[in-house]
């Protein structure tokens, strides 16, 4: 239902700055993940942010919105009901909206441009990139952190200053005991102090 649009825009800026060869190599190393559902319909499982970034770049005439994909499963012979049961069992679908309210599969957008923006999902990604929690390569890890961060700090818009302010506000809080149940929790981190943002993230945020 949601992605972090700010994260997608940052990824678009990164792709735009690459040479054509670098883009090709990057996309080959990070293929999107799909599964085939009833009647052979293609469902995007992972790679939403890169895919959204590619659509944005195509709309500006930078490059075609094409990328390699790997098929995680062929569920085309399943009934609609069994398909969604399997999707949930395999952690291939996240049925919550940008306010953490549960949704039904029928509520999911049919096209990628129909997704909603969850700014705290973008903030959770930046916090992970800051080194404040471990990347466990676990399904929906950033969404768990987004839900936690939503209660702590507002992100009023997708402008650079909003994310700069919010990220500085939550860096220390990420190591507090109240976050200890979240996936990838770390008591401390060995990067910059809590009063600074890493140069890498500062460049990313400045692209917004």
C-alpha positions in Angstrom: 0.0 0.0 0.0 2.8 2.4 0.8 6.4 3.3 0.1 8.7 6.1 1.2 8.5 8.5 -1.7 11.5 10.5 -0.4 13.6 7.3 -0.4 12.4 6.6 -4.0 13.4 10.2 -5.1 16.8 9.8 -3.4 17.3 6.5 -5.3 16.2 8.3 -8.5 18.8 11.0 -8.0 21.5 8.3 -7.4 20.5 6.5 -10.6 20.5 9.7 -12.6 24.0 10.5 -11.5 25.3 7.1 -12.8 26.6 6.4 -16.2 24.5 4.1 -18.4 26.9 1.3 -17.7 26.8 1.9 -14.0 23.0 1.9 -14.0 22.9 -1.4 -15.9 25.4 -3.0 -13.5 23.5 -1.7 -10.4 20.1 -2.9 -11.7 21.6 -6.3 -12.6 23.0 -6.6 -9.1 19.7 -5.5 -7.5 16.9 -7.2 -9.5 13.3 -6.5 -8.4 11.3 -9.5 -7.1 8.0 -10.6 -8.5 5.5 -13.5 -8.2 2.8 -14.6 -10.6 -0.7 -14.6 -9.2 -4.0 -15.8 -10.5 -4.4 -15.5 -14.3 -0.7 -14.9 -14.5 -0.9 -11.3 -13.1 2.5 -10.0 -12.1 2.8 -8.9 -8.4 5.8 -6.8 -7.2 7.2 -8.4 -4.1 10.4 -6.3 -3.5 12.1 -3.4 -5.3 9.2 -1.0 -5.0 11.5 2.0 -4.3 13.8 1.4 -7.3 10.8 0.7 -9.5 9.1 3.9 -8.5 12.4 5.8 -9.0 12.6 4.3 -12.6 9.1 5.5 -13.3 10.1 9.0 -12.2 13.2 9.0 -14.3 11.3 7.8 -17.4 8.7 10.6 -16.9 11.6 13.0 -17.2 13.1 11.3 -20.2 16.3 10.2 -18.3 16.0 6.4 -19.0 13.4 3.7 -19.7 11.5 2.3 -16.7 13.0 -1.2 -17.2 14.8 -3.4 -14.8 15.8 -7.1 -14.4 13.4 -9.2 -12.3 13.6 -12.5 -10.5 10.4 -14.6 -10.1 10.1 -15.9 -6.5 7.1 -18.0 -7.2 4.5 -19.0 -9.7 1.1 -19.0 -8.0 -0.9 -18.5 -11.2 -2.9 -21.7 -10.7 -4.0 -20.6 -7.2 -7.5 -19.3 -6.4 -7.6 -15.6 -5.4 -8.2 -16.6 -1.7 -5.4 -19.2 -1.6 -3.0 -16.8 -3.4 -3.3 -14.1 -0.7 -3.1 -16.7 2.1 0.2 -17.9 0.6 1.4 -14.3 0.1 0.8 -13.6 3.8 2.4 -16.9 4.9 5.5 -16.2 2.9 5.7 -12.5 4.1 5.4 -11.3 0.6 2.7 -8.7 1.3 2.3 -6.0 4.0 -1.4 -5.3 4.7 -1.2 -2.0 6.5 -1.5 1.6 5.3 0.5 4.7 6.1 -1.2 5.2 9.4 -0.6 1.5 10.4 -4.2 0.6 10.0 -4.9 -2.9 8.6 -6.1 -3.2 5.0 -7.5 -6.0 2.8 -5.7 -7.3 -0.4 -8.5 -5.6 -2.4 -7.3 -2.3 -1.1 -3.8 -2.6 -2.6 -3.2 -0.4 -5.6 -3.2 -2.0 -9.0 -0.3 0.1 -10.3 2.9 1.3 -8.6 2.0 5.0 -9.1 -1.1 4.3 -7.0 0.9 3.7 -3.8 0.6 6.1 -0.9 3.5 7.9 0.7 4.7 6.9 4.2 7.3 9.6 5.1 8.2 7.7 8.3 9.2 4.7 6.0 11.7 7.0 4.4 12.9 8.2 7.8 13.3 4.6 8.9 15.5 3.8 5.9 17.7 6.9 6.6 18.0 5.9 10.2 19.1 2.4 9.2 21.6 3.9 6.7 22.9 6.0 9.6 23.9 2.8 11.3 21.4 3.2 14.2 20.0 -0.4 13.7 21.2 -3.5 11.9 20.0 -4.4 8.4 18.7 -7.9 8.9 17.3 -8.3 5.4 14.1 -9.2 7.1 10.7 -8.6 5.5 9.1 -5.3 6.5 11.9 -4.4 8.9 11.7 -0.7 8.0 7.9 -0.7 8.3 8.3 -1.8 12.0 10.7 1.0 12.6 8.4 3.5 10.7 5.5 2.5 13.1 7.8 3.2 16.1 9.1 6.5 14.7 5.6 7.7 13.8 4.9 8.0 17.5 8.0 10.1 18.2 8.5 12.8 15.6 6.5 14.4 12.8 7.7 14.5 9.2 5.5 17.2 7.8 6.6 17.0 4.2 9.3 15.5 1.8 11.6 18.5 2.0 15.2 18.1 3.0 14.9 20.1 6.2 12.0 18.0 7.5 14.1 14.8 7.2 17.2 16.5 8.5 15.4 17.6 11.6 13.5 14.3 12.1 16.6 12.2 11.6 18.6 14.2 14.2 15.7 13.9 16.6 15.4 10.1 16.4 19.1 9.0 16.2 19.5 8.8 20.0 16.0 7.5 20.6 16.8 4.5 18.4 19.1 3.1 21.1 16.7 3.6 24.0 15.1 0.5 25.8 11.7 1.4 24.3 13.1 0.4 20.9 14.7 -2.9 22.1 12.0 -5.1 20.6 12.4 -3.8 17.1 14.2 -5.9 14.5 17.9 -4.9 14.3 18.0 -2.9 17.5 21.4 -1.8 18.7 22.3 -0.3 22.0 24.9 1.9 20.5 26.4 2.6 17.1 29.9 3.5 16.1 29.3 6.2 13.5 28.9 10.0 14.0 27.5 11.3 17.3 23.8 11.8 17.7 24.2 15.5 16.9 25.4 14.8 13.4 24.2 13.2 10.2 26.6 11.1 8.2 28.1 12.6 5.0 26.4 9.9 2.9 22.9 10.7 4.3 23.5 14.4 4.2 24.1 14.1 0.4 21.0 12.0 0.1 18.8 14.4 2.0 20.2 17.4 0.1 18.9 15.7 -3.1 15.3 16.2 -2.0 
